[in-house]
Amino acid sequence: MAENNLDPIKQFEVHEVIAFEAFGLDLAFTNASFFMVLTTFLTIVLFTVALTGRAMIPNRSQSVAELAYGFVADMIRSTAGSDGLRFFPLVFSLFIFILVANLLGMFPYFPAPGWHSYTVTSQIIVTAALAMLVWLTVVLYGLFTHGLKFLKIFFPSGIPWPLYFIVTPIEIISFASRPVSHSVRLFANLLAGHILLKVFAGFVVMLAAGLGTAGYLVGVLPFAMTLGLTALEFLVAFLQAYVFAILTCIYLSDALHPGH
């Protein structure tokens, strides 16, 4: 049992919470589903509290909400221009959802003792779904707004026309692979970070259990490394939400300004 708890991969297992099947499909409510619902619920509660009783001198929750709003709005303006603010709800929702989901995964026994926390962004199916949402938004909005002129993104301006035989296929492949790179970047960073954190934390437990008092002394080094990695993972939780959001802004810029 102890060895099972020290397994760094066990934290990513999907467990059935409520069984449900329809039309031969397994639609069970899992621990991953629960933490996605919890992430959404906490986000709604945070911003509901922040927007209730707004004042000229903001309280803490209102300050956090205003800071997040301004941060995302500035991000969109700097990458996609003022026109990009029409996509503010999408970018803001993605940024906050990923950030809160990343932070929830940092609490080992959340929301209650006996419950292991779950980092939903460490599942490729979740990050791939978010990346495909962004990619389809770019394609559909670009085609709906600009028609065939949207295809100018595959023909960058300012290069000699013979080079289009080389550049255009590269641009097409690059555009088509965006959902892959967009999703894998988030998934891989969260997966690797949590595995590394669990490995070093496991060292501390094994040394203490196997060597007794000497184990506690030897375990100081991996314990210090665990503390350092924990701080780093909190930073990564924010950075990966930021990277996903800013890449979303850059991709949306193509839909707004094809060929630029």
Buried (B, 14 or more C-beta within 10 A) or exposed (E): EEEEEBEBEEBBEEEEEEEEEEEEEEEBEBBBBBBBEBBBEBBEEBBEBBEEEEEEEBEEBBEBBEEBBEEBBEBBBEBBBEBBBEBBEBBBBBBBBBBBBBBBBBEEEBEEEEBBBBBBBBBBEBBBEBBBBBBEBBBEBBBEEBEEEBBBBBBBEEEEEEEBEEBBEEBEEEBEEBBEEBBBBBBBBBBEBBBBBBBBBBBBBBBBEEEEEEBEEBBEEBBEBBEEBBEBBEEBBBBBBBBBBBBBBEBBBBBBBBBE
